[in-house]
């Protein structure tokens, strides 16, 4: 048995061995820009940003880090808003602390309620970065679950490796 086949088999065994007793950490991401702001009408801002987030389904802890650059005026405040689908405005769900001004970084964590967690995982939260010119938000990004490698792909590669090995 080749090293590749062994590694694939061990990977599959590990995936199945990690049972429901352990919590699931879900990766999320947001791409932040002016086109999504103002309820989807856009602001015309060329500023951009991004955020990476994780959510632990056992503790309901959300952690995040991100950055933005190019605001057209001074930074005012930043929040998570929700629940709202893309292009729909909603109230503030959670504040975000920012270091910077027209460009900056942010990170933090918070324990969410069950309702907040459900809305977050359903894609109903967004990050809104407000500036002094756009007090309602200059740039915005919907928080979405990040795609993970599919188990089917791993199993398919493992099966292909076994078939190729047997043909030799």
N, C-alpha and C positions, 0 to 999 in steps of 0.2 A: 504494500500500500504506500503510495507516494506521500510526501510530506503535505502537499496541498490537500489531498483527500482527507488525511488525518485532521488537519486544521479545520476543514469545513465540517467534518463530523463533530469535532469538539465544540465548534461554534453552535451547531444546531442543538447539541446536548445541553450546552450552557443556556441557550434561549429557553428550552423547555424546563430546565431544572429551576430556573428562577420563577417560583410559583407565586400565587396571589398573596402570600404572607408579606412580601416586600412591597413598598409603595412604588408607584409608577411616577417617574419624573418626565414631564411632557415639555418638549421644546416648542417655543413659539417665536415669532419674528414679526417685525413691522418695518415696512419701507415708508418713509415719511417724506411728503412733498406738498407743494402748494396746490396741486391739482385736486387733491382729496379734501382740502380745507373748505370752510364755509359751506358745509352741508353738501359737498360735492360740486359746488359751483366754481370752486377754485378761487385763488387770490391773485394769480399771476406771478407769485413769488418763485424765484429760481432756487430758493433755499432747499436743501435736502437733508435727510438724516436717516438713521436706521437704529433699530433696537433688537437685542437678543434677550429672550426671557425664558425662564423655566418655571414650571408649576409642579409642585409635589402634591399628588392626589391624596396622600395620607395625612399630611399636616396642613394642607391648603395654603402653603407658603408660595407666594409669587416673588421671584427675584428678577431683576432687570438691569441691563446696562445698555447704553447707547450713546450716540453723538449726533450732532447736527452742525451745519455750517451754512453761511450765506444769508442769514436773516437780513431783511432790508432795513430794519431799525432795531433798537435795543430790545433785548429779551425782557419779557414781562413776567410770565409764569408758565408752568407746564403741568398737565394733568393727564390721567387716564379718564376717559369719558365712557359712559355706557348706561344701559344697554342700547345699542344702535347698530343697525346694518350699515354697510358702506353708503355714504351719501346722505345719511340721516344724522341730525344733531341730537345729542343727549346731554344730561347733566354730568357734573363731575362725580366720578366714582372714587378717585384716589389721587392725591397730590404727588408730584414728582419734583425732587430737589435737583437743581441744575447748577453746574459750575461753568461759568462763562457768560458771554453776552451775545454778540451776533453769531458766534460759533461757540459750541460748548459740549460738555459731556454730562451724563446723568447715570446714576445707578441707585439701587435701593432694594428693599424687600418689604413685604407686608403679608400678614395672614388674612386671607379673604373669607368672607362668609360663604355658606353653601350656595346662596343665590348668585353672589358675585362670581364664584368659581364656575358655575354653570353658564353664566353669560359670557365669561372670558373664553371658555372652551368652545362655545358655540360661535365664536368669531364676532361677538357683539360689543367688544371694547375697542377703543381707538386711543392713540396718543395724540394730544393736541399741544402744540408749542405756540404760545401767544407772544406777540411783540407789541411795542408801543404804537405802531402804525395799524396793526391788525389785532385789536384787543380781543376779538372773538376767535383768534387763532390764525397764524400765518401759514403753518404747515401742519399736516395731519397724516397719520398712518394707521390703518386698521391692523389690529393684533390678530394674527392667524396662527394656527397650529402649523409648525414647520414639518414638511414631509420627511419621514424617516425611511431608511432603506427597508424595502418590503421583505418579509420573511420568505415569501414565495420565490423571490430572486435568489436568496441564499440557498434555499432547498433545490431550486432548479440548477444552480451552478454545481452543487454537490452531486446531484443526480447525473449531470453531464460528465463530471469528472469520473464517477464510478463506471458509467457506460464506456467512456474512452479507455479506461484502465482494463476493462474486461475484453475489449476488442484486441488488445495487444497480445 
